[in-house]
Amino acid sequence: MNTYFASALVVGALALTGASAAQAQIAEGSQASPVPTNYIAAGAAMLPDYAGSDDYRVIPFGAARFELGGVEFRTQGPGLAANLYETGPWEFGAYVRWSGGRDDVEDEIVDRMRDVDSSLIAGGYARLTVAEGVLTERDRFGLGVDLGVDALGNFDGLAWSASADYGVMVSRGVFAALSLSASGFSDDYADTLFSVDAVDAAATGLSLYTAEGGVRDVGLTAIVDVSVSRNWSVTGVAGYSRLLGDYADSPIVTERGSEDQVFLGLALGRRF
């Protein structure tokens, strides 16, 4: 797996589980019987081969949400998050998430660079429901932030992301959402994934480059979840993000890839 693989799966999985949970919670008040909120989905996604690549691959991906011992768990891409505490509009929890390195990529030049080991990011998150009934009687606006570190020690420093999300029940069986997000990483992460040292430059012909950390990208994700029955739904996800700063200026992006990154996903889900 590569780094963008992990990031895009987080977006996709959060979109699927978020669509299911939010749709059920918003709709619950307007239906005679409770809507199931446990959820499992499977589908396919198209995404860049690595962070900054202009080559794309199609992969399987999925999502799930379930409760165990009174704790809500949900997938976060190739990882798992647990809702540990709620008070009023606030939700706090912990997560672990697999973050891919870089090896065996399609670009034959970038593939000559030294392999980068995958990481396991572990940390905590906070979510705030800012308002409900903003534009309609069945919508919700929220903010979120994640903070984590690499538990395997392949890079030092923090990994973080922040988002602003708006979700609305368009009709009885159609839920839609928009999420504006940004993510950032430490200097060590940027140097590990986006720098080109003398060894890599000699192997690839790419320009020497030293990347520093900061905001890696900003993005916008759109989700549409359409119920085909009380328990089954089809979810489509479309996301765009743009690499910024030293990440966008890296030769693996400017000489071999693109700062514009696209994610598309489609999945069939079942609530239970």
C-alpha positions in Angstrom: 0.0 0.0 0.0 1.1 3.6 -0.6 0.3 6.7 1.5 -2.5 8.1 -0.6 -4.1 4.6 -0.6 -4.4 4.9 3.1 -5.7 8.4 3.1 -8.2 7.8 0.4 -9.5 4.7 2.1 -10.0 6.8 5.3 -12.1 9.2 3.3 -14.1 6.4 1.6 -14.7 4.4 4.7 -15.7 7.5 6.8 -18.0 8.5 4.0 -19.7 5.1 4.0 -20.0 4.7 7.8 -20.8 8.4 8.2 -23.5 8.2 5.6 -25.1 5.2 7.3 -24.9 6.4 10.8 -26.0 10.0 10.0 -28.7 8.9 7.7 -30.1 6.6 10.4 -29.9 9.2 13.2 -31.4 12.0 11.2 -34.1 9.8 9.7 -34.9 8.0 13.0 -37.0 10.9 14.4 -39.3 10.9 11.3 -40.0 7.1 11.1 -42.3 4.9 13.2 -39.6 2.3 13.9 -35.9 2.7 14.6 -33.5 2.5 11.7 -30.7 0.0 12.1 -27.3 1.8 12.6 -24.9 -1.2 12.4 -23.5 -1.3 9.0 -21.2 -3.2 6.6 -20.4 -2.3 3.0 -18.2 -3.5 0.2 -17.3 -2.0 -3.1 -14.5 -0.7 -5.4 -12.5 2.5 -5.5 -10.2 4.3 -8.0 -7.4 6.3 -6.6 -3.8 7.4 -7.3 -1.0 4.8 -7.2 0.9 6.8 -4.6 0.6 10.3 -3.0 1.3 12.7 -5.9 0.9 10.1 -8.7 -0.9 10.6 -11.9 -1.3 6.8 -12.4 -4.5 5.3 -11.0 -5.5 1.9 -9.8 -8.8 0.2 -8.9 -9.0 -1.6 -5.6 -11.6 -3.2 -3.4 -12.6 -1.4 -0.2 -15.2 -1.6 2.5 -16.5 -0.1 5.7 -18.3 -1.2 8.8 -19.9 0.2 12.0 -21.0 -1.9 15.0 -21.4 -1.8 18.7 -19.6 -4.0 21.2 -19.9 -3.8 24.9 -21.6 -0.5 24.7 -18.8 1.0 22.6 -19.3 2.1 19.0 -16.6 0.9 16.6 -16.2 2.0 12.9 -13.7 1.5 10.2 -11.4 4.3 9.3 -10.0 3.2 6.0 -7.5 0.4 6.8 -8.0 0.9 10.5 -10.5 1.1 13.3 -11.9 3.9 15.5 -13.7 3.6 18.8 -16.2 6.2 20.3 -15.1 6.3 23.9 -17.0 9.2 25.4 -19.9 11.5 24.4 -21.1 14.6 26.2 -23.7 16.9 24.6 -22.6 17.7 21.0 -19.0 16.3 21.6 -17.6 12.9 20.8 -14.2 11.7 21.7 -12.4 8.5 20.7 -9.3 6.6 19.7 -8.2 5.1 16.4 -5.5 3.0 14.8 -4.9 3.3 11.1 -2.5 1.6 8.7 -0.6 4.1 6.5 1.1 2.6 3.5 4.7 3.3 2.6 5.9 3.3 -1.0 7.0 0.2 -3.0 6.1 -1.6 -6.2 4.5 1.5 -7.8 3.5 1.7 -11.5 5.8 4.6 -12.4 9.1 2.9 -13.3 11.2 5.9 -12.3 9.6 6.4 -8.8 9.8 2.6 -8.4 13.6 2.8 -8.4 13.6 4.8 -5.2 14.3 3.0 -2.0 11.2 1.4 -0.5 9.5 3.1 2.4 8.0 0.9 5.1 4.3 1.2 6.1 3.3 2.8 9.3 0.6 2.3 11.9 -0.8 5.6 13.1 -2.4 5.6 16.5 -4.1 8.5 18.2 -7.3 10.2 19.2 -10.1 12.2 17.7 -12.7 14.8 18.7 -16.0 15.5 16.9 -18.4 18.4 17.5 -21.9 18.7 16.2 -22.1 22.4 15.7 -25.7 22.7 14.6 -28.7 20.7 13.4 -31.6 22.0 11.3 -29.3 24.5 9.6 -30.9 24.7 6.1 -33.6 22.0 6.5 -35.2 20.2 9.4 -33.1 17.1 8.7 -29.5 18.3 8.3 -26.4 18.6 10.5 -23.1 20.5 10.5 -20.0 19.2 12.3 -16.3 19.7 12.8 -13.6 17.1 13.6 -9.9 16.7 14.2 -7.6 13.7 14.5 -4.1 13.6 16.0 -1.8 10.6 15.9 1.8 9.3 15.8 3.4 6.3 14.0 3.3 3.4 16.5 5.9 1.5 14.4 8.4 4.4 14.5 8.9 4.7 10.7 8.5 8.5 11.0 8.6 10.8 14.0 6.1 13.6 14.8 2.4 14.2 14.5 0.0 13.2 11.8 -3.2 15.3 11.9 -6.4 16.0 9.9 -9.3 18.4 10.3 -12.7 18.5 8.6 -15.9 20.4 8.3 -18.9 18.2 7.4 -22.5 18.9 6.3 -25.0 16.1 5.9 -28.6 16.3 4.9 -31.5 13.9 4.3 -32.6 15.0 0.8 -35.6 12.7 0.9 -36.8 9.7 2.9 -34.2 7.4 1.3 -31.5 9.7 0.0 -28.7 11.1 2.2 -26.0 13.5 0.9 -23.0 15.0 2.5 -20.0 17.3 1.7 -16.8 17.3 3.7 -14.0 19.9 3.4 -10.8 18.6 4.9 -7.1 19.2 5.4 -4.3 16.9 6.6 -0.7 17.5 7.7 2.4 15.7 8.8 5.7 16.2 10.5 9.0 17.1 8.9 10.2 13.5 9.3 7.2 12.2 7.4 7.7 14.7 4.6 11.4 13.9 4.3 10.7 10.1 4.3 8.0 10.1 1.6 8.7 13.2 -0.5 12.4 14.0 -0.3 14.9 12.8 -3.0 18.4 12.2 -1.5 21.6 11.5 -3.4 21.0 7.7 -3.6 17.5 8.1 -5.0 18.6 10.9 -7.4 21.4 8.7 -8.8 18.9 5.7 -9.2 16.1 7.7 -10.8 17.6 10.9 -12.4 15.2 13.0 -10.3 16.3 16.3 -8.9 17.7 16.4 -5.3 15.1 17.6 -2.9 14.5 18.0 0.8 10.8 18.2 1.9 9.6 19.8 5.1 6.4 19.1 6.9 3.2 21.1 7.3 -0.2 21.0 5.6 0.0 18.2 3.0 -3.3 18.7 1.2 -6.8 20.2 1.2 -9.7 18.3 -0.2 -13.5 18.1 -0.9 -15.5 14.9 -0.7 -19.1 14.4 -1.8 -21.2 11.4 -0.7 -24.6 10.2 -1.9 -26.3 7.3 -0.1 -29.4 5.9 -1.7 -31.5 3.4 0.2 -33.0 0.6 -2.0 -34.8 -0.9 1.0 -34.9 -0.5 4.8 -31.7 -2.4 5.2 -29.8 -2.0 1.8 -28.3 1.0 0.3 -25.9 2.1 -2.5 -23.2 4.7 -1.7 -21.2 6.8 -4.2 -18.2 8.8 -3.1 -16.2 11.4 -5.2 -13.2 13.2 -3.7 -10.7 15.7 -4.9 -7.6 16.9 -3.0 -4.6 19.1 -3.9 -1.2 18.6 -2.5 0.4 21.8 -1.1 3.7 23.3 -0.1 6.8 21.1 -0.1 4.7 18.0 -0.9 3.5 19.5 -4.2 7.0 20.7 -5.0 8.6 17.3 -4.7 10.1 15.9 -7.9 8.0 12.7 -7.5 5.0 15.1 -8.0 6.3 17.8 -10.3 8.4 15.6 -12.6 6.5 12.3 -12.4 3.0 12.9 -11.1 0.4 15.5 -10.3 -0.6 17.6 -7.3 -4.2 17.0 -8.2 -5.6 13.8 -6.7 -9.0 12.2 -7.3 -10.8 9.4 -5.5 -14.0 7.6 -6.7 -15.8 4.9 -4.9 -19.0 2.9 -5.1 -20.2 0.4 -2.5 -23.2 -1.7 -1.6 -24.1 -1.6 2.1 -26.4 -3.4 4.5 -27.6 -2.0 7.9 -28.5 -4.4 10.6 
